Amino acid sequence: MTVDGKYKSGKSERDENFPVASRVIASRHRAPILAFYRFARAADDAADHPTLDAQSKLSILDALEATLLGRSDAAVDALALREQLRLRNLSAQHALDLLKAFRQDVTKNRYGTWDELLDYCRYSAMPVGRFVLDVHGEPKSTWQQSDALCTALQIINHLQDCGKDYRKIDRVYIPLDDLSSRGLGVRGLGEPKASPELRACLQSLAAKTEAMLPEAALLPSSVTDLRLAVETSVIVALARKLIGLLKTRDPLSESVHLSKPYAAVIAARTAAATVAGRAFSRSAFTKSSRMMPHER
């Protein structure tokens, strides 16, 4: 069983909070990244579908895995990724890790602690960045910074959509112990406006997420590919802005998303600063390497 048109959300890479294989990325790398995204999108649409029963969802995810691994051709959304993995001689492990997270979405709808949520992000978020790094041939030493960035992006998304996730699919990523410490249960997420206690809870989680950004901000300077450095620096900048909104606005009643024009301005400024910084660093290194030993 695979996801046909009536089960798909219609969401594409252009609808995400953050750039997905934007034109900044070198064209030779865009095909595998887009194939990975569309595989993940199909799995996400299945796991989050509001009317499919659990067994149907798991069947769709099983079909995606079987096709990815070459045991079937039934899941069309996995064929392009399978071919890209073959062409690049890349492992399917990152995609398989994602499927573990989506299976968990089908069978688990509450998270007790922050650490439990972070463990979920190990499979739902970190594989995305790791795959992009592998496509670019970056070393595994960059995974730590990427993991911090991807986890922050995932939790930003959870906080933005906390009301919608609860109302539409009865799923709550807000750790239950954070809610209970303020005398709250999950029902407050279904209200049209967050209570002061819920606002404080969500703002606290936004602050914990913000604490990941210093590590994440090291990623652009850690990668060797200039285009990837630009892309990741833009993503870090957008994440900072979104966390700022989450710390000051109520995601149940106010917009906590960036408008496309505003996001474009942030992206342009950040990209220009990253390119200039790289050029300055390269110039300084070249000048230093040409100096006589007594001049250093």
Stockholm file with secondary structure:
# STOCKHOLM 1.0

chainA/1-296         MTVDGKYKSGKSERDENFPVASRVIASRHRAPILAFYRFARAADDAADHPTLDAQSKLSILDALEATLLGRSDAAVDALALREQLRLRNLSAQHALDLLKAFRQDVTKNRYGTWDELLDYCRYSAMPVGRFVLDVHGEPKSTWQQSDALCTALQIINHLQDCGKDYRKIDRVYIPLDDLSSRGLGVRGLGEPKASPELRACLQSLAAKTEAMLPEAALLPSSVTDLRLAVETSVIVALARKLIGLLKTRDPLSESVHLSKPYAAVIAARTAAATVAGRAFSRSAFTKSSRMMPHER
#=GR chainA/1-296 SS CCCCGGGCCCCCGGGSSSCSSCTTSCHHHHHHHHHHHHHHHHHHHHHTCSSSCHHHHHHHHHHHHHHHTTSCSCCHHHHHHHHHHHHHTCCSHHHHHHHHHHHHHHHCCBCCSHHHHHHHHHHHTHHHHHHHHHHTTCCGGGHHHHHHHHHHHHHHHHHHTHHHHHHHHCCBCSCHHHHHTTTCCGGGGGSSSCCHHHHHHHHHHHHHHHTTHHHHTTHHHHCSCHHHHHHHHHHHHHHHHHHHHHTTSCTTTSCCSCCHHHHHHHHHHHHHHHHHHHHHHHHHHHHHHHSCGGGC
#=GC SS_cons         CCCCGGGCCCCCGGGSSSCSSCTTSCHHHHHHHHHHHHHHHHHHHHHTCSSSCHHHHHHHHHHHHHHHTTSCSCCHHHHHHHHHHHHHTCCSHHHHHHHHHHHHHHHCCBCCSHHHHHHHHHHHTHHHHHHHHHHTTCCGGGHHHHHHHHHHHHHHHHHHTHHHHHHHHCCBCSCHHHHHTTTCCGGGGGSSSCCHHHHHHHHHHHHHHHTTHHHHTTHHHHCSCHHHHHHHHHHHHHHHHHHHHHTTSCTTTSCCSCCHHHHHHHHHHHHHHHHHHHHHHHHHHHHHHHSCGGGC
//
